[in-house]
Amino acid sequence: MKKLLLALTAACVAFVSQAQVRWVPSPPHQAGLPASVKVFTTSDSLDGKPFKAYYLEADLQDPKLEILTRVGNGKRYTPQQYFEQEPGHVLATVNTTFFSFADNRNLNLVINDGKVLAPQATVKRKNPQGTDTLTLYPTTGAIGFFRNRTADVAWAYNMGKKQKTMQLAAPYATQVNGNPAPAPSKRTVKHMKRWKPRVAVGGGPVLVQDGKVHITAEEELRGGASFRGPNPRTVMGYTPDNKLIILMVEGRHKGIAEGAA
């Protein structure tokens, strides 16, 4: 079976594109791919600045395609290194999740074959009123792929010793009246339920809800200055007809590809 591998090393968010750019097929990247996987590219300017991006479209209903996730288990690998480690015919690798520079730990949800390889991490912050360290419980956006070959984007949280993955209808409020909120639970969160994708990766923020732009960076504690400026981007999502979209934006190449906000 041919595999579409999602290799986990950096950031993943739900798909949106507001830019009016012209996409064309990319023959060099299309070579050797099955008909169910297509690659497009653009070099149109964005906000008057040099811009370069690619997106991959894969038909989730193709039974020959398989989506997998991998983690580094304490080591940091590039997408190329993940590609080289995987046996079989790998069609694509993509970086996902945020990670810790201290120990190379994934900071967002990672699931493979129904098993949680990495749970959504808590966030430690200094109390602005003193020296205490506060523990916050963000629920960042994640994209999941199910055994019936459909996809879903949800705000996820891992609960209990078995790290059961729960789905929330909206990002969890990490603070209440200026104080840290307790860990999400069925007592503190209405309509929370089990979320059982076969494969899933998190990162956030979610950018689109119910077909409308609604960015939840602040709610997911992803509102820092480094997220607002033009940067390289990895963006994922799905279409109503079960097409997976992976958007890759180049950045930090002055005069060539300056990224997207």
N, C-alpha and C positions, 0 to 999 in steps of 0.2 A: 504494500500500500504506500502510495506517495504521501509525504508528510509536509504539512505547513507548520513549521516549528516557530513558536514564540519564545525567544531566548531572553532571559530576564536580567537586565543590568541597569536600567535608568528609569525614565518617566513615561507614564501612560495616562492618557485622558480620553474622555469620550469624544466622538468625532463631531466636528462642526467646521464649516468653511464659509465665511461671509465674503471673502475676497472675490471680486469679479475678475478671475484670471482664466486664461484659455488653456485647457488641458488637451494634450495630444498623446497618442500611443508612443511608447518608448521601445522601439524594436530591439535595442541591445539587451534590455531587461526582460523582454518577452520571449527571447530565444530559449527554447527548451521547455517552456511552461505549457501545461495542459490548457485546453480551451476554457476551462472553468476558472482560470486565474489570469487576470489582465493587469498590466502595469501602464500607468500614464504619468506624464511629466509636464511641468510648466517652467518657463523662465521669464514670464511676464513680471513687470515691476509690481511691487506692493507698497502702497502709500508713497509712491515716488522713489522707492529704494530698490536696489537689486534683490531679486527673489528667485529662489530655486527650490522646487519641491517635487515629490513623487507621491503617487498613491497606488496601492495595490487593492484590487477588487477580487475577492474569492467567493465562489458560490458554495455556501455552507451545505447545500443539498448534494454536492458531489460526494458519493460514497468512497471515492478513492483518496479524498483529502482527509488528513487527520491533523488536528491542532493539539500541540503538546506544550507544556511549560517546563522550565528547568530553573533551578537555583544553584548558586555557587557554593553553598555549604561552607561559608567562611572565606571563600576565595573570590576574587574579582576577575571575571572573564569578559572579553569583548564579544560582540555578536559573531565575529569571524571565528573566535575560539569555540563558542558554543556550536557553531555550524560544523566545525571540524571534529568535534567530539561525538556528534550524533550519527549513528549508523543509518544506512538507508538513503533514500533519495529525498534530501531536504530541499524544499523549494524556496524557502525564505526564513530569515531570522529577523527579529525585531526586539529592540530594547524596551523593557517595561519596568514598572515600579520604581519608587524612590528607594535609596539605600543608604546605609550608614557608612561614612568614610572611616570610622573608627574600627569597625569589625566586619565590614562588607555584608552586613545583615540586611535582608529585605525588610522594608518598613511598611509594606502594604500586603494585602492578601495575595497569596499564590496557591492555587489548587491544581492538582493534576490527577486524573483518573479518580476523582472524587475525594482525594486525600489532601488535607491542608498541609502544604509544604512550608508556608509562612503565614502567620496570622497578621491582621491589621495591628500595627504597633501603637502603643500609647505615646503621648508627647509630654516631655518634661519641660517646665518653664519656671523661671524664677518669679516668686511673688513680688509684684512691684511695691508692695507695702512692707516688705521685709526680706529676710534671707532664706525663707523656706522655699523648697522646691514643690511646685504644684504638678499633679498628674492629671492630664486631660485625656479624654477618650474620643478622638475624632472618628467619624465614619466616612472614609473617603470613597469616591466612586470606584466601581469595579465593573468589568465586563465579563460575563460568564457565557459559556457554551455548553449546551445540554445534549443529552444522548439522542434526542429527536432532531438534532441538527438545527436548532434555533439558538438565538442569542438574546441576552438581556443585559441591561445596565442597571445597577442597583447601588445603594449605599449599604456597605456590608460591615458587620461586626462579628468577631469570634467570641463565643461565650463558653465559660466553664472549662473544666480540665480537659475535655475532649475537643475543645476549640470548635464547637459547632458553629457553622456560619449562618448568621441571621441577616435578613433583609429588612431594611427600614424604608418607610415611604418618603422620608425626607432626611437630610443630614441631622445628626444628633446635636442638640444645643450643649456645647461643652461647658458653658458657664451659665449660672442662674443668679441674677442679682449681683453680678461681679464675683461670685464664688464658684469654684470648680463644681461641676455637676457630678453626681455619682456615676459609676459605670452603667452603661445601658443594660436594662433588664426588662422583663415583661411587666414589671411594676412601674418603671419609669418611662417606657416607650409604648405608645398605643400602636396596634396593628403590626407589631414586629412578628416575623414568621421565618421559618427555616428557608434557606436558599440552598439548592442542591445542584449547582452546575457540575458537569463532569470536569471542566477545565475553567479556570478563572484567573484573572490578574487585576490588581488594583493600581491606583496611582492618583488619578483625579487632577483637577476638579472636573465634575460633570459640567458640560457646556450646553447641552440641549435637553429639554424635558417636554414631552408631548409635542414634539415638532417645533418648539419655540426656543429661541436662545434664552437660557437662564443659567448663568454661570455661578457656581456655588463655591468659589475659591475661598471666600472668607469663612463660610460655614465649615469647610473642610480643613481649616487652618493652613491654607495654601495661598494666603494673600500677601506674602512678602514682596519686597521690591524686586527680587530676582525673578519673580514670576510675571511682572508687569511689562518689562521691557522686551524688545525684540530678542528672541533666543531661538536656538534649534528646538524643534518640537516633534514629539511622537504622539500621534493622535489616532484613536481607534473608535470604531462604532459599527453600526449595521443598518441596513436598509429594510423597508417593509417586506421586500421579496427575498429576505435571507441572504443578502450579500454582505460579507465582511469587508469593511473598509479600513485600511491601515495607511495613514498619511504620515509622510516623513518630510520635515522641513529642514533644509540646511541652514546654518547660521554661524555668526561670528566670523564670516569671511568678508572683510571690508571691501566694498566695491564689486563683490561677486555674488554673495548670498548672505544677507544680513538678518535672516530669521523672521519670525512673526511674533506679534504681541500676544 
